[in-house]
Amino acid sequence: MPLSVEAIETLKTVSTATLTTVLLKKGLRNVWIRGAVPLKPGQPRIVGPAFTLRFVPAREDLATPASWASPNSTRAAIEAMPEGCVAVVDAMGVTDAGIFGDILCARMQKRGVAALVTDGVVRDLAGVLDANLPVWCRGVAAPLRSPASPSSPGSNRSAAVALRSFLMTSSSLTRTAQC
């Protein structure tokens, strides 16, 4: 049953402590994502029905383009998310691999998903921020990028410089090898 606009607006004013107490009184004692913080300061409170997922990193030999179209894939889950839902993703606390990046966050935003909440990390920070999807997570995985610092490791500028340096070095090596 979808939440009414009035219910959503009312729930936005209820404190986290109050919601936790209500859940405790109902016997629900372990029902929150641990370690998630706003990816962008000043994000508003978000209310919506939870669309829950558990992220299990794929084995490299099974992660193929064909598997991405599977009904159990992350992409299929995003296509099943109803407008206004909050994607609540259990990443099992894994923080060394991003569970969502710029493309998937942009797709969720386009589909009207209200927010992403996870105990995991995201990747492609600049693109995730550009998607304007409110995100609560434990951090960012590679490539690390600071939108405020275009010369930071992993930024577009340093990547372009590294690529240009590589191409120049490669062509020099090729010419040297041909001599």
C-alpha positions in Angstrom: 0.0 0.0 0.0 1.6 3.3 -1.0 2.1 6.0 1.6 -0.1 9.1 1.2 1.5 12.5 0.8 0.2 13.4 4.2 1.8 10.4 5.8 5.2 11.1 4.1 5.2 14.7 5.3 4.2 13.7 8.8 7.0 11.0 9.0 9.6 13.5 7.8 9.0 15.4 11.1 9.4 12.3 13.4 12.9 11.9 15.0 15.0 8.8 14.4 14.9 8.2 18.2 11.1 8.1 18.1 11.0 5.7 15.2 13.6 3.4 16.9 11.5 3.3 20.0 8.3 2.4 18.1 10.2 -0.4 16.3 11.6 -1.6 19.7 8.1 -1.7 21.2 7.0 -3.8 18.2 9.9 -6.3 18.9 12.1 -5.1 16.0 15.5 -4.7 17.6 18.0 -5.0 14.8 16.5 -3.2 11.8 18.8 -0.5 10.7 21.8 0.0 8.4 25.0 0.6 10.4 27.6 3.2 9.5 25.6 5.0 6.7 26.2 8.8 6.6 25.0 11.4 4.1 27.2 11.4 1.0 26.4 15.1 0.5 26.1 17.5 3.5 22.6 18.9 4.1 20.6 16.2 2.5 16.9 16.4 3.5 15.1 13.7 5.5 13.8 11.0 3.1 10.6 9.0 3.7 9.4 6.2 1.5 8.7 2.4 1.4 11.9 0.4 1.5 12.9 -1.6 -1.5 15.5 -4.0 0.1 18.4 -5.7 -1.6 21.4 -7.7 -0.4 24.5 -7.1 -2.4 26.7 -10.2 -2.8 29.9 -9.5 -4.8 29.9 -11.6 -7.9 32.6 -14.1 -8.7 34.7 -12.8 -11.5 34.1 -16.0 -13.6 30.3 -15.5 -13.2 30.1 -11.7 -13.7 29.5 -11.6 -17.4 27.4 -9.2 -19.6 24.9 -12.1 -19.9 24.5 -12.2 -16.1 23.7 -8.5 -16.0 20.4 -9.2 -17.7 19.5 -11.9 -15.3 16.2 -11.4 -13.3 18.4 -11.5 -10.2 20.8 -8.8 -11.3 21.2 -5.4 -9.8 20.0 -3.8 -13.0 16.8 -5.9 -12.9 16.2 -4.9 -9.3 16.5 -1.2 -10.2 14.0 -1.6 -13.0 11.6 -3.2 -10.4 11.9 -0.3 -7.9 8.7 1.7 -7.6 8.7 5.4 -7.8 9.1 7.0 -4.3 10.8 4.0 -2.7 14.0 4.1 -0.8 16.6 1.6 -1.9 17.9 0.0 1.3 20.9 -2.2 0.4 22.7 -4.6 2.7 26.3 -4.8 1.4 27.2 -7.0 4.3 29.6 -4.2 5.5 31.9 -4.6 2.5 33.7 -1.3 1.9 36.4 -2.3 -0.6 34.1 -2.4 -3.6 31.5 0.1 -4.6 28.0 -1.4 -5.0 26.5 1.4 -7.1 28.2 4.0 -9.4 27.1 6.9 -11.5 25.1 5.0 -14.1 23.0 3.0 -11.7 22.4 6.0 -9.4 21.4 8.1 -12.4 19.0 5.3 -13.4 17.5 5.1 -9.9 17.0 8.9 -9.9 15.4 8.8 -13.4 13.0 6.1 -12.2 11.9 8.3 -9.2 13.7 6.4 -6.4 13.7 8.7 -3.4 17.2 7.7 -2.0 19.8 5.0 -1.6 20.8 3.8 1.9 23.5 1.2 2.3 26.2 -0.1 4.7 28.5 -0.3 1.7 30.3 2.2 -0.4 29.6 3.8 -3.8 32.0 4.4 -6.7 32.3 7.1 -9.3 31.7 9.9 -6.8 31.5 12.8 -9.1 28.9 11.0 -11.3 26.9 9.8 -8.2 26.8 13.4 -6.9 25.7 14.7 -10.4 22.8 12.2 -10.4 21.2 14.1 -7.6 20.0 10.9 -5.8 20.3 11.4 -2.0 22.7 8.7 -0.8 23.6 7.5 2.7 26.6 5.2 2.7 29.8 4.3 4.4 32.1 6.0 1.9 33.5 5.9 -1.6 35.5 3.2 -3.3 37.9 3.7 -6.2 38.2 5.7 -8.2 38.6 8.2 -5.4 37.7 11.7 -6.6 37.1 15.0 -4.9 34.8 17.3 -6.8 36.5 20.3 -5.1 40.0 19.3 -6.2 40.3 18.7 -10.0 43.9 17.6 -9.5 43.3 15.0 -6.8 44.1 11.4 -7.6 41.4 9.9 -9.8 40.1 13.2 -11.0 39.4 13.8 -14.7 42.3 16.1 -15.0 44.9 13.8 -13.4 43.5 10.9 -15.4 43.8 12.9 -18.6 47.4 13.8 -17.7 48.2 10.2 -16.9 46.7 9.0 -20.2 48.5 11.6 -22.2 51.8 10.7 -20.4 51.1 7.0 -21.1 50.4 7.6 -24.8 53.5 9.8 -25.1 55.6 7.2 -23.3 54.1 4.3 -25.4 54.8 6.0 -28.7 58.3 6.8 -27.6 58.9 3.2 -26.6 57.4 2.0 -29.9 59.7 4.4 -31.9 62.7 3.2 -29.8 61.8 -0.4 -30.4 61.6 0.2 -34.1 65.0 1.8 -34.3 
